[in-house]
Structures are given as structure tokens and as C-alpha cells.
């Protein structure tokens, strides 16, 4: 089964490079990374989405849609969610100075 998943993943990577620009791929990767870190931070704190709503002022359904990836997170929303998690965003140089797919 693992070989099948690897093959599918490899095929998707090839298709993705053909369908999307490097900038679109980088944006998607960043979006996935931000959402993943938000979920991880919330779980590490032991907060439910409802508790995070109480602490951040961001409605639970918005948090749920953000975590599912069905909505593009707005920067102000992300910042409101990050604060009670003890996190913030940082701008750091890319390893090679440019976005990679």
C-alpha cells in the first residue's frame, strides 16, 4: 500500500508542476503549513475550537473552515487565533532567496 501512495504522490507532484506556477505552488504550500501549525498549536494547548473561539473572538465555524482548508485565512483572522495560542507570524528569508514549488 505504501508503494501505491508513493506512486500517487509522485504522480500528483508531476501534475501539480504542470498545472500550477511556482508561485501558486509556494502559496499553497505556505497555506497548508500555516493551517497545520494552527491546528498543532491548538491541540498542544488542549483547546477545543469552541475554547479558541472564546479566547480569540473568532467564531468556531470560521476556525473549523480554516482548519479544514475550505476557506482562505485572512491575516487578521490568523493573528487573532494565534495570540491566545502564544504564537505569532514571522517573516524570514527563504533558504535560497526565492520561493520554490
MARBA-3410 file (N, C-alpha, C, O; in Angstrom, 1 decimal):
101
0.8,-1.2,0.0,0.0,0.0,0.0,0.9,1.3,0.0,0.5,2.2,-0.7 ~ 2.0,1.2,0.7,2.8,2.4,0.8,3.4,2.8,-0.6,3.5,3.9,-0.9 ~ 3.8,1.7,-1.4,4.3,2.0,-2.7,3.2,2.6,-3.6,3.6,3.5,-4.4 ~ 2.0,2.3,-3.4,0.9,2.9,-4.2,0.8,4.3,-3.8,0.7,5.2,-4.6 ~ 0.8,4.6,-2.5,0.7,6.0,-2.0,1.9,6.8,-2.5,1.7,8.0,-2.9
3.1,6.3,-2.5,4.3,7.0,-3.1,4.1,7.2,-4.5,4.4,8.3,-5.0 ~ 3.6,6.3,-5.3,3.4,6.4,-6.7,2.3,7.5,-7.0,2.5,8.4,-7.9 ~ 1.2,7.5,-6.2,0.2,8.5,-6.4,0.8,9.9,-6.0,0.5,10.9,-6.7 ~ 1.5,10.0,-5.0,2.1,11.2,-4.6,3.1,11.7,-5.6,3.1,12.9,-5.9 ~ 3.9,10.9,-6.2,4.8,11.2,-7.2,4.1,11.7,-8.5,4.5,12.8,-9.1
3.0,11.0,-8.8,2.2,11.5,-10.0,1.6,12.8,-9.7,1.6,13.7,-10.6 ~ 1.1,13.0,-8.5,0.5,14.3,-8.2,1.5,15.4,-8.3,1.2,16.5,-8.8 ~ 2.7,15.2,-7.8,3.8,16.2,-7.8,4.1,16.6,-9.3,4.3,17.8,-9.6 ~ 4.1,15.6,-10.2,4.3,15.9,-11.6,3.2,16.7,-12.2,3.4,17.7,-12.9 ~ 2.0,16.3,-11.9,0.8,17.0,-12.5,0.8,18.4,-11.9,0.5,19.4,-12.6
1.0,18.6,-10.6,1.0,19.9,-10.0,1.9,20.8,-10.6,1.6,22.0,-10.8 ~ 3.1,20.4,-10.9,4.1,21.2,-11.5,3.7,21.7,-12.9,4.0,22.8,-13.4 ~ 3.0,20.8,-13.6,2.5,21.1,-15.0,1.3,22.1,-14.9,1.1,22.9,-15.8 ~ 0.4,22.0,-13.9,-0.8,22.8,-13.8,-0.6,24.1,-13.2,-1.3,25.1,-13.5 ~ 0.3,24.2,-12.2,0.4,25.4,-11.4,1.8,26.1,-11.6,2.8,25.4,-11.9
1.7,27.4,-11.4,3.0,28.1,-11.5,3.8,27.9,-10.2,3.2,27.5,-9.2 ~ 5.1,28.1,-10.2,5.8,28.0,-8.9,5.3,28.9,-7.8,5.3,28.5,-6.6 ~ 4.8,30.1,-8.2,4.2,31.0,-7.2,2.9,30.4,-6.6,2.7,30.5,-5.3 ~ 2.1,29.8,-7.4,0.9,29.1,-6.9,1.2,28.0,-6.0,0.5,27.8,-5.0 ~ 2.2,27.2,-6.3,2.6,26.1,-5.5,3.1,26.5,-4.2,2.8,26.0,-3.1
4.0,27.6,-4.2,4.5,28.1,-3.0,3.4,28.7,-2.1,3.5,28.5,-0.9 ~ 2.5,29.3,-2.7,1.3,29.9,-1.9,0.5,28.8,-1.3,0.2,28.9,-0.1 ~ 0.3,27.7,-2.0,-0.4,26.6,-1.5,0.3,25.9,-0.3,-0.3,25.6,0.7 ~ 1.6,25.7,-0.5,2.5,25.1,0.5,2.4,25.9,1.8,2.4,25.4,2.9 ~ 2.5,27.3,1.6,2.5,28.2,2.8,1.2,28.1,3.5,1.1,28.0,4.7
0.1,28.1,2.7,-1.3,28.0,3.3,-1.4,26.7,4.1,-1.9,26.7,5.3 ~ -1.0,25.6,3.6,-1.0,24.3,4.3,-0.2,24.3,5.5,-0.6,23.8,6.6 ~ 1.0,24.9,5.4,1.9,25.0,6.6,1.3,25.8,7.7,1.4,25.4,8.9 ~ 0.7,26.9,7.4,0.1,27.8,8.4,-1.1,27.1,9.1,-1.2,27.1,10.3 ~ -1.9,26.5,8.3,-3.1,25.7,8.8,-2.6,24.6,9.7,-3.1,24.4,10.8
-1.6,23.9,9.3,-1.0,22.8,10.1,-0.5,23.3,11.4,-0.7,22.6,12.4 ~ 0.2,24.4,11.4,0.8,24.9,12.6,-0.3,25.4,13.6,-0.2,25.3,14.8 ~ -1.4,26.0,13.0,-2.5,26.5,13.9,-3.2,25.3,14.6,-3.4,25.3,15.8 ~ -3.4,24.2,13.8,-4.0,23.0,14.4,-3.1,22.4,15.5,-3.6,22.1,16.6 ~ -1.8,22.3,15.1,-0.9,21.7,16.1,-0.8,22.6,17.4,-0.8,22.0,18.5
-0.8,23.9,17.2,-0.7,24.8,18.4,-2.0,24.7,19.3,-1.9,24.6,20.5 ~ -3.1,24.6,18.6,-4.4,24.5,19.3,-4.4,23.2,20.1,-4.8,23.1,21.3 ~ -4.0,22.1,19.4,-4.0,20.8,20.1,-3.0,20.7,21.2,-3.3,20.1,22.3 ~ -1.8,21.3,21.0,-0.8,21.3,22.1,-1.3,22.0,23.4,-1.0,21.7,24.5 ~ -2.1,23.1,23.2,-2.7,23.8,24.3,-3.9,23.1,24.9,-4.3,23.4,26.0
-4.4,22.1,24.2,-5.5,21.4,24.7,-6.8,22.1,24.5,-7.8,21.8,25.2 ~ -6.9,23.1,23.6,-8.0,23.9,23.3,-8.9,23.2,22.3,-8.5,22.7,21.3 ~ -10.2,23.2,22.6,-11.2,22.9,21.6,-11.4,24.1,20.6,-10.9,25.2,21.0 ~ -12.0,23.9,19.5,-12.3,25.0,18.7,-13.2,26.0,19.4,-13.0,27.2,19.2 ~ -14.1,25.5,20.2,-15.0,26.4,20.9,-14.2,27.3,21.9,-14.5,28.5,22.1
-13.3,26.6,22.6,-12.5,27.4,23.6,-11.6,28.5,22.9,-11.5,29.6,23.4 ~ -11.1,28.1,21.7,-10.3,29.0,20.9,-11.2,30.2,20.5,-10.7,31.3,20.4 ~ -12.5,29.9,20.2,-13.4,31.0,19.8,-13.5,32.0,21.0,-13.5,33.2,20.8 ~ -13.7,31.4,22.2,-13.9,32.3,23.4,-12.6,33.1,23.6,-12.8,34.3,24.0 ~ -11.5,32.6,23.4,-10.2,33.3,23.7,-9.8,34.3,22.5,-9.2,35.3,22.8
-10.2,34.0,21.3,-9.8,34.8,20.2,-10.8,35.7,19.6,-10.5,36.7,19.0 ~ -12.1,35.4,19.9,-13.2,36.2,19.3,-13.5,35.8,17.9,-14.4,36.4,17.2 ~ -12.8,34.8,17.3,-13.1,34.2,16.0,-14.1,33.1,16.2,-13.9,32.2,16.9 ~ -15.2,33.2,15.5,-16.3,32.2,15.6,-15.8,30.8,15.3,-15.0,30.6,14.4 ~ -16.3,29.8,16.1,-15.9,28.4,15.9,-16.1,27.9,14.5,-15.2,27.2,14.0
-17.2,28.2,13.8,-17.3,27.7,12.4,-16.2,28.3,11.5,-15.8,27.6,10.5 ~ -15.8,29.5,11.7,-14.7,30.1,10.9,-13.4,29.3,11.2,-12.7,29.0,10.3 ~ -13.1,29.0,12.5,-12.0,28.2,12.8,-12.0,26.8,12.2,-11.0,26.3,11.6 ~ -13.2,26.2,12.2,-13.4,24.9,11.6,-13.1,24.9,10.1,-12.4,24.0,9.6 ~ -13.7,25.9,9.4,-13.5,26.0,8.0,-12.0,26.3,7.6,-11.5,25.8,6.7
-11.4,27.1,8.5,-9.9,27.4,8.3,-9.1,26.1,8.4,-8.3,25.8,7.6 ~ -9.4,25.3,9.5,-8.7,24.1,9.8,-8.9,23.0,8.7,-8.0,22.2,8.4 ~ -10.1,23.0,8.1,-10.4,22.1,7.0,-9.8,22.5,5.7,-9.7,21.7,4.7 ~ -9.4,23.8,5.6,-8.9,24.3,4.4,-9.9,24.7,3.4,-9.6,24.8,2.2 ~ -11.1,24.9,3.8,-12.2,25.2,2.9,-12.4,26.7,2.7,-13.2,27.2,2.0
-11.5,27.5,3.4,-11.6,28.9,3.3,-10.1,29.5,3.3,-9.3,28.8,4.0 ~ -9.9,30.5,2.7,-8.6,31.2,2.7,-8.5,32.0,4.0,-9.3,33.0,4.1 ~ -7.6,31.8,4.8,-7.5,32.5,6.1,-7.0,34.0,5.8,-6.1,34.2,5.1 ~ -7.7,34.9,6.4,-7.3,36.3,6.3,-6.3,36.5,7.4,-6.3,35.9,8.4 ~ -5.3,37.4,7.1,-4.2,37.7,8.0,-4.7,38.1,9.4,-4.2,37.6,10.4
-5.7,39.0,9.4,-6.2,39.5,10.7,-6.8,38.3,11.5,-6.7,38.3,12.7 ~ -7.5,37.4,10.8,-8.1,36.3,11.5,-7.0,35.3,12.1,-7.1,34.9,13.2 ~ -6.0,35.1,11.3,-4.9,34.2,11.7,-4.3,34.8,12.9,-3.9,34.1,13.9 ~ -4.0,36.1,12.9,-3.4,36.8,14.0,-4.2,36.7,15.3,-3.7,36.5,16.4 ~ -5.6,36.9,15.2,-6.4,36.7,16.3,-6.4,35.3,16.9,-6.5,35.2,18.1
-6.3,34.3,16.1,-6.3,33.0,16.5,-4.9,32.6,17.1,-4.8,31.9,18.1 ~ -3.8,33.2,16.6,-2.5,32.9,17.1,-2.2,33.4,18.5,-1.6,32.8,19.3 ~ -2.8,34.6,18.8,-2.5,35.3,20.0,-2.8,34.4,21.3,-1.9,34.3,22.1 ~ -4.0,33.8,21.4,-4.2,33.0,22.6,-3.4,31.7,22.6,-3.3,31.0,23.6 ~ -2.9,31.4,21.5,-2.0,30.2,21.4,-0.6,30.4,21.7,0.3,29.6,21.7
-0.3,31.7,22.0,1.1,32.1,22.3,2.0,32.1,21.1,3.2,31.9,21.2 ~ 1.4,32.4,19.9,2.2,32.3,18.7,2.0,33.6,17.9,1.1,34.4,18.2 ~ 2.9,33.8,16.9,2.8,35.0,16.0,3.3,34.5,14.7,3.9,33.5,14.6 ~ 3.2,35.4,13.7,3.8,35.1,12.4,5.1,35.8,12.3,5.3,36.9,12.9 ~ 6.0,35.3,11.6,7.3,36.0,11.4,7.7,35.9,9.9,7.4,35.0,9.2
8.3,36.9,9.4,8.8,37.0,8.1,10.3,36.7,8.1,11.1,37.4,8.8 ~ 10.7,35.6,7.5,12.1,35.1,7.5,12.6,35.0,6.1,11.8,34.7,5.2 ~ 13.9,35.1,5.8,14.4,34.9,4.5,14.2,33.4,4.1,14.3,32.5,4.9 ~ 14.0,33.2,2.8,13.9,31.9,2.2,15.3,31.3,2.1,16.3,32.1,2.0 ~ 15.5,30.0,2.3,16.8,29.5,2.2,17.7,29.9,1.0,18.8,30.1,1.2
17.0,29.9,-0.2,17.8,30.3,-1.4,17.4,31.6,-1.9,17.8,32.0,-3.0 ~ 16.6,32.4,-1.1,16.3,33.7,-1.5,15.1,33.8,-2.4,14.7,34.9,-2.8 ~ 14.5,32.7,-2.8,13.3,32.7,-3.6,12.4,31.6,-3.3,12.8,30.6,-2.8 ~ 11.1,31.7,-3.7,10.1,30.7,-3.5,10.4,29.5,-4.3,10.8,29.6,-5.5 ~ 10.2,28.3,-3.8,10.3,27.1,-4.5,9.0,26.3,-4.6,8.2,26.4,-3.6
8.7,25.6,-5.7,7.5,24.8,-5.7,7.5,23.7,-4.8,6.5,22.9,-4.7
END
